[in-house]
Amino acid sequence: MQSRYPVVDLKATGKRIKQLREQHNMSVRDLQIQLGFESPQAIYKWQWGESLPSIDNLIILAHIFNCTINDIIVTTIY
């Protein structure tokens, strides 16, 4: 029997980031400023499920959203 491992679901994680941002009444621009980004493109890519935040940015997001990194990342078993 092959072992099954959790993998990050990019699309679901992106939806979760957007959901948390909206729950905290933050615009993409607000989050961009909090993270010190010059443009919002990275945030949009996260929300669209095209990429993931770096570990450093996940730590910052968890702090901003007052949650754990595990509350942000959505996994599925593969």
N, C-alpha and C positions, 0 to 999 in steps of 0.2 A: 504494500500500500504506500503510495506516495504521500509525503508530507504536504500539507497545505499551509500557505503562509499569507499573512495579511499584506496587502499592497495599498498604497495611497490611491484613492479615487479622485483624480484631478478635478473632474466636473463637479462632483458632490462637495469637495473641499472648497472650490470656488464659490458655489452657491452658499455654503456655510459662511464664508468670509463676507459675502454680500449681505447675508441675513444678519450677522452680528453687527456689521457697520450700520445697517438700517435700524436695528434695535437700539443702537446708541445714538440715533438721530444724527449721524455723521454723513456728510457728502463724500464723494471720492476726493474732492479738493481738500476737505478737512483732514482726511486720512493722509493724503499726500503731504500736507504741511506737518502733521504729527511725525511722520516718518522721515521728513527732511528730503523728500524726493523733488527733483527739478521738474519732472513731468509725471502725469498720472498713469502712464502706459503700463508700468509694472503692475499696478493695482488692477487695472482692467484685465490684464493677462491672467492674473490670479483668479479674478471673478469669472472669467470665461473658461477657466479650466485649461489654459494653455501652458501655465507654468505654476510653480509653487514658490512661496516666499522662502528666503534663506532661513537658516536656523536663527540667526540674529533677528531677522524681521518677524519670525514667528514668536520669539520671546517678547518683542515689543508689542505685537498685536495682542498677545495674551494679556499683557499689562494694560493696554488701552481698553480692551474689552472685559477686563476683570474676570478672566477665565484661565483655563490651562491650555497648553498646546494641544493636548488630546481633545479638548472641546472644539478646536478649530479643524484639525485634520480628520478627514473621514476615510476610513479604510474598508476594504472588502477582502474576503478570503479568495485566494487564487490557487 
